[in-house]
Amino acid sequence: MQKKIKDRAHAYHEDIIAIRRYLHQHPELSYQEKKTGRYIADQLQKMNIEHEHGIADNGVVGLIKGRNPNKRVIALRADFDALPIQEANDVPYKSKNEGIMHACGHDVHTASLLGVARILHDLRDEFEGSVKLIFQPAEEKLPGGASIMIAEGVLENPSPVSIFGQHVHPPLEAGTVGFRGGMYMASADELFLTVRGKGGHGALPHKGVDTIVITAHIITALQQVVSRNANPTIPSVLTLGKINSTGGATNIIPDEVKLQGTFRTMNEKWRTEAHEKMVKIAEGIAESMGGSCEFEVMKGYPFLINEESLTARAKADAIEFLGKENVIDLPIRMTAEDFSYYSQKMPACFYRLGTGNKARGITSPVHTPTFDIDEKALETSIGLMSWLAIKELSTK
């Protein structure tokens, strides 16, 4: 079986590169991926794979039935939205959509899952059970396409017992993959603050309520939520990444200052406590200085946990498929992923696909205008995920 998968991964590699390049040239933003969803559905139709289009508006779900299809069902997930980034790469497959780019590798994820679909469909008479293919929109923007697809029943009829997902990882060389069992990625909340006071002339601050000074105190104090309140055994990050005022100048104190930021952690109890502390600190400081602060916490994705036994099996299967030297242990990450919603519902394994090539200068991180991949990774991707699926279907 391993040889059959590897032979097909090699044979289909160029086709999957072409699909990836098409998707890369035609990126669409979160909740706007109508053409991408249609393209995915068309590809599944060409393969004669049973599918449904329109879950969470643009999502697509395929189903590959092996022998005895109800014996065991697993799911594989890929996301397909892009980012509001202007691509800077000079490549033949450069984005054709101004200001939009697949800078997070979702084109790779989707092309890969289409390749896996082709391999598994070929081999459907040689395994028992079924594989649900989840092509998900809107990973990059709250509330997250995963949460919507789950609410609309993507994990039902049939219900998978486990789920796999993968994500590009430029720090790893193409041909390698990385795994981590247990807690892996953080929850992510968005913070929106509006500080209000009384503006006026910069030379007469005693006549007003200085929103800039209030804001400075709030920023400094909020950092103590992590440095002085968080249990050091619980990873936490609080970052304020945007600040702007309405009407301020060199000699003008503005009436209002707005801030935006993010809070990330890996413990739900502490997450709730931290929200309360942040709001209390900001409102209290503003009030004590004669102003006010409106503080909104937009609760985002939960933490992502890789089920230990599933991930251990997947890692062992990856070593068997790729060789021990090509399977890496990963550290925890404070980035977030809406795959976490699936991990809260069932045993899940979210692993990293090496896409870098230092010798060729392919090292740019995700979410940058120069991100790209060594397309050798696509052969690794489609082969390994197909292998993991078939191995997991055979688990007792």
C-alpha positions, 0 to 999 in steps of 0.5 A: 500500500505504501508503494502504491501511495508513493507511486501515485503521489509522484505521478500526480505531483505535476497536476497538483502543482498546477492546481496549487498555482491556479489557486495561488493566482486567484485568491479570495478573502475570507467569506468571499471565496465563491469562485474557489469553492466552485473550483474545488467542487468542479475538481471533485466532480471530475474525479467522480467523488460524492460531494456537497457544495455550499456549507458555510456558504462556500465550503465543500465536503467530499466523501470517499467510501471504501469497502464496508464504508460505515466501519470507520469514518475519519476526516481530513481538512483543508482551508482555502481563504487568502489574506489582504496582502499585495504579493511581491514575488515575481513568479509566473503564478503571482496573484492576479487579484490586487491586494490579495495573496495566498500568503498563509499557504491555504492554496497548498492545503487545498491543492494537497487535499485534492491530491489526497482525494485523487489517491484515496479514490483510486485506492477505495477498494483497498481499504475499509471505511470512509474518508470525509474531505472538508474544504473549509472557507474563512480560517483567517477571520472571526468567527472562523469557517470551522465554527460555522461548518460545525454548526451546519453539521459538517461532523455529522452524517457520517460522523468521523472519529478523528480528524487530520489537518496540516499547515505549511511551515517555511522553517522546515525544509520541504520533504520534512514534517513536524508533530506535537502531541497535547497542547499545541496552539493558543486561543486568540482574542481580539481587543478593542479599546476606546479611551475618551477624555476632553481634548484641547490645546497642547499648551493648556493640558490642565483645561482638558482630560489628556487621552494620550496620557491615559492611554499610555498608562493603560498600555503599560498597566495591561502588560502586567496582566501577563507579567504579574498575574499569569501563572508562569506555567501557562503560556500567555501573550498580550500585544497591542498592535494598533493605536490612533487618535481622532483629531490629535496633532503636535499641539492638540490633545485629542478627544478620543484614542483607539487601540487594538490588540490580541490576547492569547493563552492556553488555559480557559479558566485563566483566559476568562480571568484575564479578560476581566482583569484587562477590562477592570484595569483599563476602565479604572485607570481611565476613570481615575484620570478623569476619562473613560474607557470602553473595552470590548473583548472579541472572543476568538478561536479556542486553544488547539490540542492534538490528541496524544494517542492519535498524534503519536500514531500519526508521528510513527506512521510518518516516520514509517513513510518518510524516514525518522530523519524527516519527522521533527518534534515541534514546540508549542506556538502562540499563533492560533488556528480555527482547526482548534474548533475541530480539536475541541469536538474529537481527537485531532492531529494538526501537523506541519508540512515543511515547505522551505528551501534555504539553498534556493532562498525560499525562507519567507514566513507566512503572512508576508508578501514574499511567502512561497514554497518549494513545490517538492513539498506537495508530493510529500503532502499528498503522499503522507496525508493519504498514508495517514488516512489509510493507516488511521482507518485500519486502527482498531 
